[in-house]
Amino acid sequence: MGGREATMVLLDENGIRCDGRKIDEPRRIMIRAGGLKNADGSAYIEFGDNKILVGVFGPRDVHPKHMSNTDTGILRVRYHMEPFSVGERKNPAPSRREIEISKVIKEALEPAVMLDKFPRTAVDVFIEVLQADGGTRCAALSAASVALADAGIPMKDMVAAIAAGKVADTVILDVNNEEDQAGQADMPIGYMPSLKKITLLQLDGVLTPEEYKKCVEVGVEGCKIVYDLQRKALNDKYFGNGGDSK
């Protein structure tokens, strides 16, 4: 995170951000359920300039069998950035960051997935980032929830995710790449709106106690916006565009 001087250009005197948004306005979000014929469930999301595809497979047998759990199913998540997803070509091998984000998304999804309904099996979630523009873990988590629902995996609720943050001493919603690089704080949040439970909360940067509380509140409200779009994506697939998206 950059210093205060670096952040001033990211927010003008009228409270308009570098990409023209208001402080509490998310980027354009488009979610589509389905699309992958060979997957049990899938989803595609465009979150700003992020473009992410998710495929879900399972429940299916665990190999090797000693890795299975007799009492519950297991959830496995792989988050992967394509070499062409960023400006400077990345190594196709899994990076430490990708391994860490895979773990973060898995742990954020586990409270939502009813793993006890399918013991001795595994559900695999494959996340492919086709284009990255800041906030990929939140976009990927939101798309993964839709893909799991599309696969018919029993869930207590979907997890909706978005990042709040701090730029030019101001709390904002949905941190883009420029704000992530030069801002003062970034807080990814995953939230189950029906259960009113947070499943992901991270913080990179420094906030006062008041700013921390404000960031959580702003992030949760943003998650509700994403949640409506997640439900709409599923309604559009299974009930047509006339389906109730509220």
Residue pairs with C-beta under 8 A, 6 or more apart in sequence:
1 182
1 183
1 184
1 185
1 186
1 204
1 205
1 206
2 181
2 182
2 183
2 184
3 184
4 168
4 169
4 184
6 182
7 167
7 168
7 169
7 182
7 183
7 184
8 168
9 18
10 17
10 18
10 167
10 168
10 178
10 179
10 182
10 183
11 17
11 18
11 23
11 167
11 168
11 170
11 172
15 22
15 23
15 170
16 22
17 23
17 167
17 172
17 176
17 179
18 176
18 178
18 179
19 27
19 176
19 178
21 27
21 174
23 170
23 171
23 172
23 173
24 172
24 173
24 218
24 221
25 173
25 174
26 162
26 173
26 174
26 222
26 225
26 226
27 47
27 48
27 49
27 174
27 176
28 46
28 48
29 45
29 46
29 47
29 48
29 225
29 226
29 229
30 45
30 46
30 229
31 43
31 44
31 45
31 142
31 143
31 146
31 229
31 230
31 232
31 233
32 43
32 44
32 45
32 233
32 236
32 237
33 42
33 43
33 146
33 147
33 149
33 150
33 233
33 234
33 236
33 237
33 238
34 41
34 42
34 43
34 150
34 237
35 42
35 43
35 44
35 53
36 42
36 53
36 55
38 55
39 55
39 56
39 57
39 147
39 151
40 56
40 57
40 58
40 151
40 152
41 55
41 56
41 147
41 148
41 149
41 150
41 151
41 152
41 153
42 53
42 54
42 55
42 56
42 147
42 150
42 151
43 53
43 54
43 143
43 144
43 146
43 147
43 150
43 233
44 51
44 52
44 53
44 54
44 143
45 51
45 52
45 54
45 139
45 140
45 142
45 143
45 146
47 135
47 138
47 139
47 142
48 133
48 134
48 135
48 174
48 176
49 131
49 133
49 177
50 129
50 131
50 132
50 133
50 134
50 135
50 136
50 139
51 129
51 130
51 131
52 127
52 128
52 129
52 130
52 136
52 139
52 140
52 143
53 127
53 128
53 130
53 143
54 125
54 126
54 127
54 128
54 140
54 143
54 144
54 146
54 147
55 125
55 126
55 128
55 147
56 123
56 124
56 125
56 126
56 144
56 147
56 148
56 150
56 151
56 153
57 123
57 124
57 126
57 151
58 73
58 121
58 122
58 123
58 124
58 151
58 153
59 73
59 118
59 121
59 122
59 123
59 153
60 121
60 122
60 123
60 124
61 68
61 120
61 121
61 122
62 68
62 74
62 120
62 121
62 122
67 74
67 122
68 74
68 119
68 120
68 121
68 122
69 119
69 120
70 119
70 120
71 116
71 119
72 115
72 116
72 119
73 113
73 115
73 116
73 117
73 118
73 119
73 120
73 121
73 122
73 123
74 115
74 121
74 122
74 123
75 106
75 109
75 110
75 113
75 115
75 122
75 123
75 125
76 106
76 122
76 123
76 124
76 125
77 102
77 103
77 105
77 106
77 109
77 124
77 125
77 127
77 144
78 102
78 124
78 125
78 126
78 127
79 98
79 101
79 102
79 105
79 127
79 129
79 137
79 140
80 94
80 98
80 126
80 127
80 128
80 129
81 90
81 95
81 98
81 129
81 132
81 136
82 92
82 128
82 129
82 130
83 89
83 90
83 91
83 92
84 130
85 129
85 130
85 131
85 132
86 132
101 136
101 137
101 140
102 127
104 137
104 200
104 202
105 125
105 127
105 137
105 140
105 141
105 144
106 125
107 199
107 200
108 141
108 159
108 161
108 190
108 199
108 200
109 125
109 141
109 144
109 145
109 148
109 159
109 199
110 199
111 156
111 159
111 192
111 197
111 199
112 145
112 148
112 155
112 156
112 157
112 158
112 159
112 192
112 199
113 123
113 148
113 153
113 154
113 155
113 156
114 153
114 154
114 155
114 156
115 123
117 154
118 154
123 148
123 151
123 153
125 144
125 147
125 148
127 140
127 143
127 144
129 136
129 140
132 177
133 176
133 177
134 175
134 176
134 177
134 178
134 179
134 180
134 181
135 162
135 163
135 174
135 175
135 176
135 177
135 180
135 188
137 161
137 188
138 161
138 162
138 163
138 188
138 189
138 190
139 161
141 159
141 161
141 190
141 200
142 159
142 160
142 161
142 162
142 226
142 230
144 159
145 155
145 158
145 159
145 160
145 230
146 158
146 230
146 233
146 234
148 155
148 158
149 155
149 158
149 230
149 234
150 234
150 237
156 192
156 194
156 195
157 192
157 193
157 194
157 195
157 197
158 192
158 227
158 230
158 231
159 190
159 191
159 192
159 199
159 200
160 190
160 191
160 192
160 193
160 223
160 224
160 226
160 227
160 230
161 188
161 189
161 190
161 191
161 200
161 223
161 226
162 173
162 174
162 188
162 189
162 219
162 222
162 223
162 225
162 226
163 174
163 175
163 186
163 187
163 188
163 189
163 219
164 171
164 172
164 173
164 174
164 175
164 187
164 189
164 215
164 216
164 218
164 219
164 222
165 171
165 172
165 175
165 179
165 180
165 183
165 184
165 185
165 186
165 187
165 205
165 215
166 172
166 183
166 184
166 185
166 205
166 207
166 211
166 215
167 175
167 179
167 182
167 183
167 184
168 184
169 184
171 211
171 214
171 215
171 218
172 179
172 183
172 218
173 218
173 219
173 221
173 222
174 222
175 183
175 186
179 186
180 186
183 205
184 205
184 206
185 203
185 204
185 205
185 206
185 207
185 211
185 215
186 203
186 204
186 205
187 201
187 202
187 203
187 204
187 205
187 207
187 215
187 216
187 219
188 200
188 201
188 202
189 198
189 200
189 201
189 216
189 219
189 220
189 222
189 223
190 198
190 199
190 200
190 201
190 223
191 197
191 198
191 199
191 200
191 219
191 220
191 223
191 224
191 227
192 198
192 199
193 223
193 224
193 227
198 216
198 220
201 216
203 212
203 215
207 215
228 245
228 246
231 245
231 246
232 243
232 245
235 243
235 244
235 245
236 243
236 245
